[in-house]
């Protein structure tokens, strides 16, 4: 049974696009660290980091070769941290 501990975390949802597909990514900061989850055909891919960009890059690893194109569509305000 989950217990309410009084914390509320705001999750950011991104839809990153490239020339042939899009990827939905969820991004969350907890205690100064970032976790990102990207949808892949094989299931979710997770990334962790001290910065949002590091977590998102880690979550996008299954899309090697397309990561830079996907990140080019991310809002600067979200990934600038």
N, CA, C and O atoms as a printed pandas DataFrame, in Angstrom:
     atom_number atom_name residue_name chain_id  residue_number  x_coord  y_coord  z_coord
0              1         N          UNK        A               1    0.834   -1.172    0.000
1              2        CA          UNK        A               1    0.000    0.000    0.000
2              3         C          UNK        A               1    0.884    1.243    0.000
3              4         O          UNK        A               1    1.782    1.376    0.831
4              5         N          UNK        A               2    0.627    2.137   -0.923
5              6        CA          UNK        A               2    1.400    3.381   -1.004
6              7         C          UNK        A               2    0.933    4.332    0.090
7              8         O          UNK        A               2   -0.248    4.382    0.434
8              9         N          UNK        A               3    1.874    5.073    0.617
9             10        CA          UNK        A               3    1.554    6.009    1.687
10            11         C          UNK        A               3    1.778    7.427    1.196
11            12         O          UNK        A               3    2.776    7.690    0.526
12            13         N          UNK        A               4    0.882    8.342    1.508
13            14        CA          UNK        A               4    1.010    9.751    1.119
14            15         C          UNK        A               4    2.057   10.387    2.008
15            16         O          UNK        A               4    1.914   10.389    3.230
16            17         N          UNK        A               5    3.119   10.934    1.404
17            18        CA          UNK        A               5    4.175   11.552    2.196
18            19         C          UNK        A               5    4.160   13.079    2.092
19            20         O          UNK        A               5    5.043   13.746    2.631
20            21         N          UNK        A               6    3.173   13.628    1.410
21            22        CA          UNK        A               6    3.030   15.078    1.343
22            23         C          UNK        A               6    3.807   15.754    0.231
23            24         O          UNK        A               6    3.716   16.973    0.090
24            25         N          UNK        A               7    4.566   15.019   -0.563
25            26        CA          UNK        A               7    5.341   15.619   -1.641
26            27         C          UNK        A               7    4.563   15.556   -2.946
27            28         O          UNK        A               7    3.916   14.555   -3.253
28            29         N          UNK        A               8    4.637   16.630   -3.700
29            30        CA          UNK        A               8    4.036   16.669   -5.028
30            31         C          UNK        A               8    5.133   17.048   -6.013
31            32         O          UNK        A               8    5.766   18.094   -5.867
32            33         N          UNK        A               9    5.358   16.211   -7.006
33            34        CA          UNK        A               9    6.378   16.461   -8.008
34            35         C          UNK        A               9    5.704   16.769   -9.340
35            36         O          UNK        A               9    4.800   16.050   -9.764
36            37         N          UNK        A              10    6.144   17.835   -9.994
37            38        CA          UNK        A              10    5.587   18.208  -11.295
38            39         C          UNK        A              10    6.382   17.520  -12.396
39            40         O          UNK        A              10    7.607   17.629  -12.451
40            41         N          UNK        A              11    5.687   16.820  -13.259
41            42        CA          UNK        A              11    6.333   16.131  -14.371
42            43         C          UNK        A              11    6.156   16.948  -15.640
43            44         O          UNK        A              11    5.074   17.472  -15.906
44            45         N          UNK        A              12    7.225   17.053  -16.420
45            46        CA          UNK        A              12    7.193   17.721  -17.716
46            47         C          UNK        A              12    7.090   16.641  -18.792
47            48         O          UNK        A              12    7.837   15.663  -18.770
48            49         N          UNK        A              13    6.172   16.822  -19.720
49            50        CA          UNK        A              13    6.012   15.873  -20.821
50            51         C          UNK        A              13    6.452   16.559  -22.108
51            52         O          UNK        A              13    5.984   17.650  -22.436
52            53         N          UNK        A              14    7.355   15.907  -22.828
53            54        CA          UNK        A              14    7.887   16.443  -24.083
54            55         C          UNK        A              14    7.531   15.504  -25.224
55            56         O          UNK        A              14    7.504   14.288  -25.039
56            57         N          UNK        A              15    7.263   16.044  -26.380
57            58        CA          UNK        A              15    7.147   15.249  -27.603
58            59         C          UNK        A              15    8.263   15.731  -28.516
59            60         O          UNK        A              15    8.172   16.806  -29.109
60            61         N          UNK        A              16    9.313   14.930  -28.624
61            62        CA          UNK        A              16   10.463   15.262  -29.463
62            63         C          UNK        A              16   10.261   14.620  -30.828
63            64         O          UNK        A              16    9.851   13.464  -30.924
64            65         N          UNK        A              17   10.548   15.373  -31.877
65            66        CA          UNK        A              17   10.298   14.872  -33.227
66            67         C          UNK        A              17   11.577   14.873  -34.057
67            68         O          UNK        A              17   12.512   15.631  -33.803
68            69         N          UNK        A              18   11.582   14.008  -35.043
69            70        CA          UNK        A              18   12.639   14.013  -36.057
70            71         C          UNK        A              18   11.956   13.786  -37.398
71            72         O          UNK        A              18   10.729   13.825  -37.479
72            73         N          UNK        A              19   12.719   13.553  -38.431
73            74        CA          UNK        A              19   12.155   13.480  -39.776
74            75         C          UNK        A              19   11.229   12.282  -39.997
75            76         O          UNK        A              19   10.402   12.314  -40.908
76            77         N          UNK        A              20   11.347   11.226  -39.185
77            78        CA          UNK        A              20   10.566   10.016  -39.456
78            79         C          UNK        A              20    9.652    9.564  -38.320
79            80         O          UNK        A              20    8.787    8.718  -38.543
80            81         N          UNK        A              21    9.815   10.095  -37.119
81            82        CA          UNK        A              21    8.991    9.652  -35.995
82            83         C          UNK        A              21    9.043   10.682  -34.866
83            84         O          UNK        A              21    9.751   11.685  -34.961
84            85         N          UNK        A              22    8.293   10.425  -33.805
85            86        CA          UNK        A              22    8.371   11.255  -32.603
86            87         C          UNK        A              22    8.532   10.347  -31.388
87            88         O          UNK        A              22    8.224    9.156  -31.440
88            89         N          UNK        A              23    9.015   10.927  -30.304
89            90        CA          UNK        A              23    9.217   10.198  -29.059
90            91         C          UNK        A              23    8.618   11.023  -27.923
91            92         O          UNK        A              23    8.909   12.212  -27.790
92            93         N          UNK        A              24    7.789   10.393  -27.114
93            94        CA          UNK        A              24    7.267   11.043  -25.921
94            95         C          UNK        A              24    8.238   10.793  -24.770
95            96         O          UNK        A              24    8.646    9.658  -24.521
96            97         N          UNK        A              25    8.601   11.866  -24.074
97            98        CA          UNK        A              25    9.553   11.802  -22.966
98            99         C          UNK        A              25    8.926   12.475  -21.754
99           100         O          UNK        A              25    8.352   13.558  -21.865
100          101         N          UNK        A              26    9.037   11.836  -20.608
101          102        CA          UNK        A              26    8.604   12.431  -19.351
102          103         C          UNK        A              26    9.842   12.763  -18.532
103          104         O          UNK        A              26   10.789   11.978  -18.474
104          105         N          UNK        A              27    9.828   13.938  -17.898
105          106        CA          UNK        A              27   11.005   14.464  -17.208
106          107         C          UNK        A              27   10.591   14.940  -15.819
107          108         O          UNK        A              27    9.591   15.640  -15.659
108          109         N          UNK        A              28   11.374   14.548  -14.822
109          110        CA          UNK        A              28   11.028   14.855  -13.438
110          111         C          UNK        A              28   12.295   15.155  -12.639
111          112         O          UNK        A              28   13.299   14.453  -12.760
112          113         N          UNK        A              29   12.236   16.202  -11.825
113          114        CA          UNK        A              29   13.352   16.526  -10.921
114          115         C          UNK        A              29   12.966   16.123   -9.505
115          116         O          UNK        A              29   11.904   16.493   -9.005
116          117         N          UNK        A              30   13.845   15.361   -8.871
117          118        CA          UNK        A              30   13.638   14.941   -7.492
118          119         C          UNK        A              30   14.932   15.184   -6.722
119          120         O          UNK        A              30   15.968   14.592   -7.028
120          121         N          UNK        A              31   14.866   16.051   -5.730
121          122        CA          UNK        A              31   16.019   16.345   -4.871
122          123         C          UNK        A              31   17.266   16.736   -5.663
123          124         O          UNK        A              31   18.368   16.285   -5.352
124          125         N          UNK        A              32   17.091   17.570   -6.682
125          126        CA          UNK        A              32   18.231   18.073   -7.443
126          127         C          UNK        A              32   18.756   17.138   -8.515
127          128         O          UNK        A              32   19.707   17.483   -9.217
128          129         N          UNK        A              33   18.165   15.970   -8.656
129          130        CA          UNK        A              33   18.545   15.015   -9.715
130          131         C          UNK        A              33   17.385   14.879  -10.687
131          132         O          UNK        A              33   16.230   15.110  -10.328
132          133         N          UNK        A              34   17.698   14.504  -11.908
133          134        CA          UNK        A              34   16.682   14.388  -12.954
134          135         C          UNK        A              34   16.529   12.942  -13.390
135          136         O          UNK        A              34   17.505   12.193  -13.447
136          137         N          UNK        A              35   15.298   12.553  -13.698
137          138        CA          UNK        A              35   14.998   11.254  -14.284
138          139         C          UNK        A              35   14.108   11.501  -15.506
139          140         O          UNK        A              35   13.171   12.298  -15.465
140          141         N          UNK        A              36   14.428   10.800  -16.581
141          142        CA          UNK        A              36   13.645   10.912  -17.817
142          143         C          UNK        A              36   13.252    9.512  -18.263
143          144         O          UNK        A              36   13.998    8.551  -18.074
144          145         N          UNK        A              37   12.080    9.415  -18.854
145          146        CA          UNK        A              37   11.594    8.163  -19.404
146          147         C          UNK        A              37   11.113    8.421  -20.826
147          148         O          UNK        A              37   10.259    9.277  -21.056
148          149         N          UNK        A              38   11.667    7.677  -21.776
149          150        CA          UNK        A              38   11.280    7.810  -23.180
150          151         C          UNK        A              38   10.577    6.528  -23.628
151          152         O          UNK        A              38   10.991    5.428  -23.262
152          153         N          UNK        A              39    9.520    6.674  -24.416
153          154        CA          UNK        A              39    8.813    5.516  -24.961
154          155         C          UNK        A              39    9.604    4.939  -26.129
155          156         O          UNK        A              39   10.001    5.670  -27.037
156          157         N          UNK        A              40    9.832    3.637  -26.105
157          158        CA          UNK        A              40   10.478    2.946  -27.221
158          159         C          UNK        A              40    9.620    1.742  -27.598
159          160         O          UNK        A              40    8.707    1.369  -26.861
160          161         N          UNK        A              41    9.911    1.143  -28.733
161          162        CA          UNK        A              41    9.163   -0.041  -29.166
162          163         C          UNK        A              41    9.353   -1.199  -28.189
163          164         O          UNK        A              41    8.475   -2.053  -28.063
164          165         N          UNK        A              42   10.496   -1.236  -27.496
165          166        CA          UNK        A              42   10.797   -2.308  -26.546
166          167         C          UNK        A              42   10.338   -1.978  -25.127
167          168         O          UNK        A              42   10.574   -2.759  -24.205
168          169         N          UNK        A              43    9.686   -0.829  -24.943
169          170        CA          UNK        A              43    9.260   -0.417  -23.606
170          171         C          UNK        A              43    9.974    0.848  -23.196
171          172         O          UNK        A              43   10.711    1.428  -23.994
172          173         N          UNK        A              44    9.770    1.293  -21.958
173          174        CA          UNK        A              44   10.372    2.558  -21.534
174          175         C          UNK        A              44   11.892    2.471  -21.412
175          176         O          UNK        A              44   12.449    1.434  -21.052
176          177         N          UNK        A              45   12.535    3.576  -21.719
177          178        CA          UNK        A              45   13.984    3.714  -21.572
178          179         C          UNK        A              45   14.221    4.833  -20.574
179          180         O          UNK        A              45   13.681    5.927  -20.740
180          181         N          UNK        A              46   15.018    4.586  -19.542
181          182        CA          UNK        A              46   15.240    5.556  -18.480
182          183         C          UNK        A              46   16.610    6.203  -18.584
183          184         O          UNK        A              46   17.578    5.583  -19.024
184          185         N          UNK        A              47   16.671    7.462  -18.171
185          186        CA          UNK        A              47   17.930    8.182  -18.092
186          187         C          UNK        A              47   17.964    8.983  -16.806
187          188         O          UNK        A              47   16.941    9.509  -16.367
188          189         N          UNK        A              48   19.140    9.077  -16.200
189          190        CA          UNK        A              48   19.335    9.833  -14.964
190          191         C          UNK        A              48   20.436   10.851  -15.169
191          192         O          UNK        A              48   21.313   10.658  -16.010
192          193         N          UNK        A              49   20.399   11.942  -14.403
193          194        CA          UNK        A              49   21.474   12.916  -14.507
194          195         C          UNK        A              49   21.344   14.045  -13.512
195          196         O          UNK        A              49   20.295   14.246  -12.899
196          197         N          UNK        A              50   22.436   14.781  -13.364
197          198        CA          UNK        A              50   22.422   15.978  -12.523
198          199         C          UNK        A              50   21.731   17.134  -13.233
199          200         O          UNK        A              50   21.279   18.083  -12.592
200          201         N          UNK        A              51   21.649   17.052  -14.569
201          202        CA          UNK        A              51   20.967   18.062  -15.373
202          203         C          UNK        A              51   19.890   17.375  -16.198
203          204         O          UNK        A              51   19.991   16.188  -16.510
204          205         N          UNK        A              52   18.861   18.134  -16.547
205          206        CA          UNK        A              52   17.759   17.580  -17.337
206          207         C          UNK        A              52   18.264   17.018  -18.664
207          208         O          UNK        A              52   17.836   15.942  -19.083
208          209         N          UNK        A              53   19.161   17.730  -19.320
209          210        CA          UNK        A              53   19.673   17.293  -20.620
210          211         C          UNK        A              53   20.369   15.938  -20.520
211          212         O          UNK        A              53   20.260   15.115  -21.428
212          213         N          UNK        A              54   21.085   15.704  -19.418
213          214        CA          UNK        A              54   21.772   14.424  -19.236
214          215         C          UNK        A              54   20.773   13.274  -19.095
215          216         O          UNK        A              54   20.968   12.197  -19.658
216          217         N          UNK        A              55   19.708   13.516  -18.342
217          218        CA          UNK        A              55   18.681   12.485  -18.170
218          219         C          UNK        A              55   17.971   12.185  -19.489
219          220         O          UNK        A              55   17.732   11.022  -19.816
220          221         N          UNK        A              56   17.636   13.223  -20.243
221          222        CA          UNK        A              56   16.948   13.023  -21.521
222          223         C          UNK        A              56   17.870   12.299  -22.508
223          224         O          UNK        A              56   17.431   11.380  -23.200
224          225         N          UNK        A              57   19.126   12.700  -22.576
225          226        CA          UNK        A              57   20.074   12.002  -23.466
226          227         C          UNK        A              57   20.157   10.518  -23.124
227          228         O          UNK        A              57   20.167    9.669  -24.015
228          229         N          UNK        A              58   20.216   10.212  -21.830
229          230        CA          UNK        A              58   20.267    8.807  -21.412
230          231         C          UNK        A              58   19.032    8.040  -21.820
231          232         O          UNK        A              58   19.127    6.895  -22.262
232          233         N          UNK        A              59   17.869    8.659  -21.676
233          234        CA          UNK        A              59   16.618    7.998  -22.044
234          235         C          UNK        A              59   16.503    7.795  -23.555
235          236         O          UNK        A              59   15.815    6.881  -24.011
236          237         N          UNK        A              60   17.177    8.648  -24.330
237          238        CA          UNK        A              60   17.112    8.550  -25.800
238          239         C          UNK        A              60   18.178    7.627  -26.396
239          240         O          UNK        A              60   18.254    7.503  -27.618
240          241         N          UNK        A              61   18.991    6.987  -25.580
241          242        CA          UNK        A              61   20.060    6.119  -26.100
242          243         C          UNK        A              61   19.584    5.068  -27.098
243          244         O          UNK        A              61   20.315    4.789  -28.048
244          245         N          UNK        A              62   18.392    4.461  -26.941
245          246        CA          UNK        A              62   17.944    3.484  -27.944
246          247         C          UNK        A              62   17.764    4.073  -29.348
247          248         O          UNK        A              62   17.680    3.331  -30.327
248          249         N          UNK        A              63   17.705    5.397  -29.443
249          250        CA          UNK        A              63   17.510    6.052  -30.738
250          251         C          UNK        A              63   18.835    6.576  -31.284
251          252         O          UNK        A              63   18.876    7.647  -31.888
252          253         N          UNK        A              64   19.909    5.833  -31.077
253          254        CA          UNK        A              64   21.233    6.276  -31.510
254          255         C          UNK        A              64   21.213    6.706  -32.966
255          256         O          UNK        A              64   20.552    6.090  -33.802
256          257         N          UNK        A              65   21.935    7.758  -33.253
257          258        CA          UNK        A              65   21.968    8.318  -34.587
258          259         C          UNK        A              65   20.906    9.385  -34.816
259          260         O          UNK        A              65   21.022   10.190  -35.741
260          261         N          UNK        A              66   19.868    9.395  -33.976
261          262        CA          UNK        A              66   18.783   10.371  -34.115
262          263         C          UNK        A              66   18.682   11.289  -32.894
263          264         O          UNK        A              66   17.843   12.189  -32.867
264          265         N          UNK        A              67   19.521   11.070  -31.896
265          266        CA          UNK        A              67   19.412   11.812  -30.632
266          267         C          UNK        A              67   19.541   13.313  -30.847
267          268         O          UNK        A              67   18.736   14.079  -30.316
268          269         N          UNK        A              68   20.532   13.750  -31.611
269          270        CA          UNK        A              68   20.715   15.189  -31.818
270          271         C          UNK        A              68   19.533   15.821  -32.538
271          272         O          UNK        A              68   19.128   16.937  -32.214
272          273         N          UNK        A              69   18.977   15.106  -33.518
273          274        CA          UNK        A              69   17.812   15.629  -34.234
274          275         C          UNK        A              69   16.600   15.710  -33.303
275          276         O          UNK        A              69   15.838   16.675  -33.364
276          277         N          UNK        A              70   16.419   14.715  -32.452
277          278        CA          UNK        A              70   15.321   14.747  -31.487
278          279         C          UNK        A              70   15.504   15.887  -30.485
279          280         O          UNK        A              70   14.557   16.619  -30.197
280          281         N          UNK        A              71   16.716   16.040  -29.954
281          282        CA          UNK        A              71   16.979   17.088  -28.969
282          283         C          UNK        A              71   16.838   18.488  -29.555
283          284         O          UNK        A              71   16.558   19.439  -28.825
284          285         N          UNK        A              72   17.028   18.622  -30.850
285          286        CA          UNK        A              72   16.893   19.932  -31.500
286          287         C          UNK        A              72   15.462   20.458  -31.388
287          288         O          UNK        A              72   15.243   21.659  -31.543
288          289         N          UNK        A              73   14.494   19.596  -31.126
289          290        CA          UNK        A              73   13.105   20.025  -31.023
290          291         C          UNK        A              73   12.666   20.250  -29.582
291          292         O          UNK        A              73   11.519   20.620  -29.332
292          293         N          UNK        A              74   13.571   20.031  -28.635
293          294        CA          UNK        A              74   13.235   20.227  -27.216
294          295         C          UNK        A              74   13.283   21.701  -26.859
295          296         O          UNK        A              74   14.135   22.429  -27.368
296          297         N          UNK        A              75   12.390   22.153  -25.999
297          298        CA          UNK        A              75   12.407   23.561  -25.585
298          299         C          UNK        A              75   13.663   23.888  -24.773
299          300         O          UNK        A              75   14.051   23.131  -23.883
300          301         N          UNK        A              76   14.284   25.006  -25.084
301          302        CA          UNK        A              76   15.489   25.421  -24.364
302          303         C          UNK        A              76   15.232   25.607  -22.877
303          304         O          UNK        A              76   16.097   25.300  -22.057
304          305         N          UNK        A              77   14.072   26.097  -22.526
305          306        CA          UNK        A              77   13.764   26.345  -21.107
306          307         C          UNK        A              77   13.777   25.058  -20.286
307          308         O          UNK        A              77   14.140   25.073  -19.110
308          309         N          UNK        A              78   13.386   23.959  -20.897
309          310        CA          UNK        A              78   13.350   22.694  -20.176
310          311         C          UNK        A              78   14.740   22.071  -20.096
311          312         O          UNK        A              78   15.148   21.602  -19.033
312          313         N          UNK        A              79   15.454   22.063  -21.186
313          314        CA          UNK        A              79   16.738   21.384  -21.216
314          315         C          UNK        A              79   17.916   22.283  -20.885
315          316         O          UNK        A              79   19.056   21.818  -20.862
316          317         N          UNK        A              80   17.669   23.538  -20.634
317          318        CA          UNK        A              80   18.755   24.441  -20.280
318          319         C          UNK        A              80   19.212   24.297  -18.843
319          320         O          UNK        A              80   20.217   24.892  -18.454
320          321         N          UNK        A              81   18.488   23.511  -18.041
321          322        CA          UNK        A              81   18.853   23.374  -16.631
322          323         C          UNK        A              81   19.911   22.324  -16.416
323          324         O          UNK        A              81   20.326   22.090  -15.281
